[in-house]
Amino acid sequence: MSSPADRNSRRSDHVESLPGTDASAISVDQSDPLAAPDALCDTSVRTGSIEITAEPVIHEDAHAAAFFDLDNTVIQGASLFHLAKGLYRRGFFPTRVIMKGLWQQLYFRVAGQEHAGHIEDARSVILGFIEGHTVAEVEEIADEVYEESIAGRIWPGTRALAQMHLDVGQQVWLVTAAPVEVAGIIAARLGLTGALGTTAAHVDGVYTGRLKGVLLHGEAKAEAVRALAVEHGFEFARCFAYSDSFNDLPMLSLVGHPCAINPDGRLQAYAEEQDWQIRDYRTGRRAARLGLLGAGAAGAAASAVATGLAVRRYLRR
């Protein structure tokens, strides 16, 4: 197998700027030996003697794609804080900084929504402490952080949804404020098509401590998705988007099939008003609004993993 430095060098080569936006896109190299080593099995699930299988509402369509927010949609918590914790353990910054980050992470978990000031603080901390370090070095650490902190925090229900799109041949992209190199590692481990992320400026492979453009957040996410759609010929009326945050309303509103996953209060209320699909995996329960897959077996299958876990917990009690 190739060394981590070699693998990370190949990943960096796949980062491309999206015309007309500040975002960068990174395509997953499917030949990477670390790409999706534990890809999810098929989208049917057995609960006792009952087999539930998704109906082909999500079907093969070259003009459709699925866009997933990352934090609290695909993973529990905020990816920036997981990365910051990994950098702290490797001596990148002092204890007082990580303690502040852990407090902000606790706020995120309890409040169920991101705080703009916290995100900005985390961005500034990470940019400051990666300054002077190489892209390959940070990517290697991000690989390790995935194993340490992120792999066990993937929401099974969201991963099942992503796999449904992949199984019918649709492209699946992460769209996140996290650094694009980090987002690309997570996308590779999940077997996704690629990731859109924030661009941390670097010269000759060394981080400068500054951003190239702005944080990929709010309207900037929608702009990046628009640019990607033009590049790949996607038709928004046939596309899907998933997020937990009201801040991602611009991205969700672009597509014909928006879905609120583990939504914050404002997104929950808006999604109910618009009759969007809502899925909440925080309690293992499937929320009521079914607009994407339809009622009955198809809706249950999309949350197969989370539903199965909830049933087993109930039976044990």
Backbone torsions as a table, in degrees:
resi	resn	phi	psi	omega
1	MET	NA	152.0	178.8
2	SER	-74.0	160.5	-179.5
3	SER	-75.0	160.9	176.2
4	PRO	-56.3	-39.0	-179.9
5	ALA	-63.1	-41.1	178.2
6	ASP	-63.5	-43.7	-179.3
7	ARG	-63.2	-43.0	-178.2
8	ASN	-68.1	-33.9	176.4
9	SER	-62.5	-41.3	178.8
10	ARG	-65.5	-37.9	179.2
11	ARG	-62.8	-46.0	-178.9
12	SER	-59.2	-33.6	179.5
13	ASP	-65.3	-20.1	-178.0
14	HIS	-89.6	-3.4	179.6
15	VAL	-77.3	128.0	179.7
16	GLU	-132.4	145.2	174.8
17	SER	-76.9	142.8	175.9
18	LEU	-91.8	122.5	-178.0
19	PRO	-56.6	133.7	176.0
20	GLY	82.4	3.8	179.4
21	THR	-135.5	169.0	175.0
22	ASP	-91.1	-3.7	-175.2
23	ALA	-82.0	161.0	171.0
24	SER	-120.2	150.4	177.1
25	ALA	-115.6	142.6	175.6
26	ILE	-130.1	122.6	178.5
27	SER	-88.8	141.9	-179.6
28	VAL	-76.9	128.9	173.5
29	ASP	-82.0	103.6	-174.6
30	GLN	-67.1	-12.1	177.0
31	SER	-85.6	-7.9	177.7
32	ASP	-61.6	124.7	-177.9
33	PRO	-62.2	-18.0	178.7
34	LEU	-94.7	1.4	-179.3
35	ALA	-76.0	116.3	175.9
36	ALA	46.6	58.8	178.6
37	PRO	-68.3	-19.2	-179.5
38	ASP	-127.7	47.2	-177.2
39	ALA	-54.1	143.5	-176.0
40	LEU	-61.3	147.3	177.5
41	CYS	-73.5	-170.4	-173.9
42	ASP	-65.2	171.5	-170.6
43	THR	-90.5	11.9	171.4
44	SER	-95.5	157.8	-179.2
45	VAL	-143.5	143.1	176.5
46	ARG	-105.1	128.8	173.6
47	THR	-123.0	100.5	-171.7
48	GLY	68.4	-125.3	-178.9
49	SER	-99.7	7.0	-175.6
50	ILE	-102.0	127.4	175.1
51	GLU	-105.7	128.1	179.5
52	ILE	-112.9	127.0	-178.2
53	THR	-129.2	140.1	-178.1
54	ALA	-70.1	137.2	171.7
55	GLU	-73.6	156.0	-172.6
56	PRO	-79.9	50.8	174.2
57	VAL	-75.5	-42.0	167.8
58	ILE	-84.2	107.2	-171.8
59	HIS	-131.6	171.1	-179.8
60	GLU	-58.1	125.5	-176.9
61	ASP	-160.6	109.4	-176.4
62	ALA	-66.8	-16.7	-178.6
63	HIS	-101.7	9.8	179.4
64	ALA	-117.1	147.7	175.3
65	ALA	-147.7	165.8	178.8
66	ALA	-121.5	133.9	-178.2
67	PHE	-118.5	122.8	-176.4
68	PHE	-115.9	124.0	163.8
69	ASP	-61.5	160.2	-176.0
70	LEU	-100.2	-60.4	-170.9
71	ASP	-70.3	123.7	179.4
72	ASN	65.2	5.1	173.1
73	THR	-107.9	-52.2	176.0
74	VAL	-96.5	-39.4	179.6
75	ILE	-120.7	156.2	174.9
76	GLN	-79.4	125.5	178.7
77	GLY	89.4	-167.0	-173.2
78	ALA	-108.1	126.0	-177.1
79	SER	-61.5	-34.8	-179.8
80	LEU	-60.7	-37.0	-178.8
81	PHE	-74.8	-34.3	174.8
82	HIS	-63.1	-41.8	178.3
83	LEU	-65.6	-42.5	179.9
84	ALA	-60.9	-40.1	179.0
85	LYS	-63.3	-40.3	178.1
86	GLY	-65.4	-39.3	178.0
87	LEU	-67.2	-38.7	178.3
88	TYR	-60.6	-44.8	-178.9
89	ARG	-62.0	-20.9	-179.5
90	ARG	-103.3	16.0	171.3
91	GLY	80.8	19.8	-178.6
92	PHE	-75.2	-28.0	179.3
93	PHE	-156.4	165.6	-170.1
94	PRO	-79.1	170.5	-176.0
95	THR	-59.4	-39.7	-175.7
96	ARG	-59.8	-31.6	-179.4
97	VAL	-71.6	-45.7	-179.0
98	ILE	-69.2	-30.5	177.4
99	MET	-64.6	-39.7	176.2
100	LYS	-64.2	-41.4	179.0
101	GLY	-63.9	-39.1	179.4
102	LEU	-67.5	-35.7	175.6
103	TRP	-62.9	-42.9	179.9
104	GLN	-66.4	-36.0	176.2
105	GLN	-64.5	-39.7	177.2
106	LEU	-62.3	-42.6	176.8
107	TYR	-57.6	-45.6	-179.6
108	PHE	-58.8	-45.1	-177.6
109	ARG	-67.1	-41.5	-176.1
110	VAL	-77.4	-46.7	-176.7
111	ALA	-75.2	-24.7	179.2
112	GLY	75.5	14.4	177.7
113	GLN	-150.2	155.3	-178.4
114	GLU	-82.1	153.2	177.8
115	HIS	-113.0	125.6	-173.7
116	ALA	-57.6	-40.4	179.3
117	GLY	-64.8	-37.2	178.5
118	HIS	-65.6	-43.5	179.3
119	ILE	-61.3	-42.8	180.0
120	GLU	-64.6	-40.5	177.5
121	ASP	-61.3	-46.2	-178.9
122	ALA	-62.6	-41.4	178.1
123	ARG	-60.1	-47.2	-177.7
124	SER	-63.1	-41.9	179.8
125	VAL	-60.7	-49.7	-175.7
126	ILE	-65.7	-42.9	179.4
127	LEU	-61.2	-41.5	-178.2
128	GLY	-65.0	-38.4	-173.7
129	PHE	-91.9	-8.6	171.7
130	ILE	-94.9	-7.4	178.2
131	GLU	-56.4	129.9	179.9
132	GLY	89.6	-12.3	176.3
133	HIS	-92.1	155.3	-177.3
134	THR	-83.9	156.1	176.4
135	VAL	-60.5	-42.4	-178.8
136	ALA	-61.9	-38.9	179.9
137	GLU	-64.3	-46.4	-178.9
138	VAL	-67.7	-37.2	178.1
139	GLU	-65.6	-38.1	177.7
140	GLU	-64.0	-40.4	176.6
141	ILE	-65.4	-40.6	179.4
142	ALA	-62.6	-35.8	174.0
143	ASP	-57.8	-46.0	-178.6
144	GLU	-68.7	-38.4	179.1
145	VAL	-63.3	-36.0	177.4
146	TYR	-57.5	-46.6	-179.3
147	GLU	-66.7	-40.5	-174.8
148	GLU	-73.1	-43.0	-165.6
149	SER	-126.6	-21.3	-170.5
150	ILE	-104.3	-40.2	-174.5
151	ALA	-54.8	-39.9	-178.6
152	GLY	-80.2	-1.6	-178.2
153	ARG	-113.5	14.0	175.7
154	ILE	-72.7	131.0	175.7
155	TRP	-72.6	115.4	-177.3
156	PRO	-58.3	-38.4	-179.5
157	GLY	-64.4	-40.7	178.2
158	THR	-67.3	-39.5	179.1
159	ARG	-63.9	-36.6	176.8
160	ALA	-62.3	-41.2	177.9
161	LEU	-62.4	-46.3	178.9
162	ALA	-59.3	-41.3	-178.8
163	GLN	-65.7	-33.1	177.3
164	MET	-60.0	-43.1	178.0
165	HIS	-65.8	-43.0	179.7
166	LEU	-63.4	-39.1	-176.0
167	ASP	-64.1	-26.6	178.6
168	VAL	-97.4	7.6	174.3
169	GLY	90.1	9.3	178.1
170	GLN	-81.3	149.9	174.2
171	GLN	-75.2	142.7	179.1
172	VAL	-129.3	121.9	-175.7
173	TRP	-121.8	136.3	165.8
174	LEU	-78.3	141.7	176.4
175	VAL	-131.6	110.6	-166.9
176	THR	-149.1	155.4	174.0
177	ALA	-76.9	-9.8	178.5
178	ALA	-63.9	154.5	176.1
179	PRO	-53.8	138.8	-172.5
180	VAL	-60.4	-33.3	179.6
181	GLU	-65.2	-40.4	178.0
182	VAL	-67.4	-44.8	178.6
183	ALA	-59.7	-36.7	179.7
184	GLY	-65.8	-35.8	177.5
185	ILE	-65.3	-44.1	178.9
186	ILE	-64.0	-42.9	178.6
187	ALA	-60.5	-40.9	-179.9
188	ALA	-65.0	-43.6	-178.2
189	ARG	-65.3	-26.5	178.8
190	LEU	-93.2	-2.1	178.8
191	GLY	74.4	23.8	-178.8
192	LEU	-81.8	174.7	-178.7
193	THR	-72.8	-40.6	-177.9
194	GLY	174.8	-167.8	-176.5
195	ALA	-145.5	145.9	169.3
196	LEU	-107.9	130.0	-176.5
197	GLY	-149.9	175.9	178.0
198	THR	-70.8	143.4	-178.0
199	THR	-101.6	113.0	172.4
200	ALA	-87.4	124.4	-175.0
201	ALA	-66.2	141.5	174.2
202	HIS	-147.6	151.4	179.8
203	VAL	-123.8	124.6	-178.0
204	ASP	53.5	38.4	176.3
205	GLY	79.2	10.2	180.0
206	VAL	-118.7	128.3	-178.5
207	TYR	-66.9	140.0	-179.1
208	THR	-93.1	-13.4	-175.9
209	GLY	87.3	10.8	178.6
210	ARG	-125.0	160.4	173.6
211	LEU	-87.8	150.1	167.8
212	LYS	-97.2	102.3	-174.5
213	GLY	85.9	-142.3	-174.4
214	VAL	-118.1	168.5	174.9
215	LEU	-62.4	136.2	179.8
216	LEU	-78.3	91.0	-170.2
217	HIS	-150.1	142.9	175.7
218	GLY	61.3	-125.5	-177.2
219	GLU	-61.6	-30.1	179.6
220	ALA	-62.3	-33.3	175.9
221	LYS	-63.3	-45.0	-179.4
222	ALA	-62.2	-40.0	178.9
223	GLU	-63.0	-40.6	179.7
224	ALA	-66.2	-40.3	178.9
225	VAL	-66.1	-39.8	177.2
226	ARG	-59.2	-46.0	-178.5
227	ALA	-63.2	-41.0	179.0
228	LEU	-65.6	-38.4	179.9
229	ALA	-63.2	-40.8	177.5
230	VAL	-62.8	-42.9	-178.0
231	GLU	-64.0	-36.0	-174.6
232	HIS	-105.9	-3.5	178.6
233	GLY	75.5	30.3	177.3
234	PHE	-76.5	147.7	173.9
235	GLU	-109.3	119.1	-171.2
236	PHE	-60.1	-33.1	-179.4
237	ALA	-62.0	-20.3	-177.9
238	ARG	-105.4	1.9	-175.9
239	CYS	-95.7	168.8	-176.1
240	PHE	-127.8	145.8	175.3
241	ALA	-141.9	144.3	-175.0
242	TYR	-134.2	131.2	177.3
243	SER	-159.9	160.5	176.7
244	ASP	-99.6	-12.2	-164.1
245	SER	-114.9	137.7	173.8
246	PHE	-60.4	-26.7	178.2
247	ASN	-63.4	-19.9	179.6
248	ASP	-93.3	14.3	179.2
249	LEU	-55.6	-39.2	177.8
250	PRO	-57.5	-41.3	178.6
251	MET	-70.4	-45.1	-179.1
252	LEU	-61.6	-36.9	-176.6
253	SER	-74.3	-13.6	179.5
254	LEU	-69.8	-32.6	-164.4
255	VAL	-101.5	163.5	178.1
256	GLY	-78.9	-18.4	-176.6
257	HIS	-130.8	76.8	176.4
258	PRO	-82.3	150.6	179.3
259	CYS	-143.7	128.3	175.2
260	ALA	-91.3	122.1	179.6
261	ILE	-114.9	127.5	-177.3
262	ASN	47.5	51.4	-166.9
263	PRO	-70.4	148.9	168.6
264	ASP	-72.2	172.8	-172.6
265	GLY	-59.5	-43.6	-177.7
266	ARG	-67.9	-40.6	178.7
267	LEU	-68.5	-37.8	177.5
268	GLN	-56.6	-49.5	-178.1
269	ALA	-64.0	-42.2	-178.8
270	TYR	-67.1	-42.9	-179.5
271	ALA	-63.3	-39.8	177.5
272	GLU	-64.5	-40.8	179.7
273	GLU	-63.6	-38.7	-178.3
274	GLN	-88.1	-2.7	-178.0
275	ASP	61.5	39.1	174.7
276	TRP	-80.0	161.1	172.4
277	GLN	-68.8	140.7	176.8
278	ILE	-130.1	131.7	175.0
279	ARG	-131.8	131.7	-178.4
280	ASP	-125.7	109.8	-178.1
281	TYR	-97.1	0.7	-177.2
282	ARG	-67.5	-27.5	178.7
283	THR	-112.7	-1.8	-175.5
284	GLY	82.0	2.9	179.7
285	ARG	-98.0	147.2	175.5
286	ARG	-92.4	123.1	179.5
287	ALA	-69.6	167.0	-163.2
288	ALA	-79.4	-33.0	-169.8
289	ARG	-70.8	119.9	-178.3
290	LEU	-119.7	98.5	178.7
291	GLY	-118.1	-15.2	-172.0
292	LEU	-94.9	-51.3	-173.6
293	LEU	-106.1	-8.6	-178.6
294	GLY	89.3	170.7	-175.9
295	ALA	-77.2	171.7	171.2
296	GLY	75.6	-138.5	-169.9
297	ALA	-63.3	-37.4	-176.3
298	ALA	-63.9	-43.2	179.1
299	GLY	-65.4	-39.1	179.7
300	ALA	-65.3	-37.0	-176.9
301	ALA	-65.6	-35.7	-178.1
302	ALA	-62.5	-29.1	176.5
303	SER	-108.0	36.1	-171.0
304	ALA	-57.5	-49.5	-174.1
305	VAL	-65.9	-48.6	-178.9
306	ALA	-63.4	-40.3	-179.4
307	THR	-64.9	-42.7	179.2
308	GLY	-61.0	-41.9	178.1
309	LEU	-63.5	-40.5	179.8
310	ALA	-63.8	-40.8	178.9
311	VAL	-62.4	-43.9	-179.6
312	ARG	-64.5	-40.0	178.1
313	ARG	-62.6	-41.4	-179.5
314	TYR	-63.2	-44.3	-178.7
315	LEU	-65.2	-37.7	178.2
316	ARG	-63.9	-38.9	177.6
317	ARG	-67.7	NA	NA
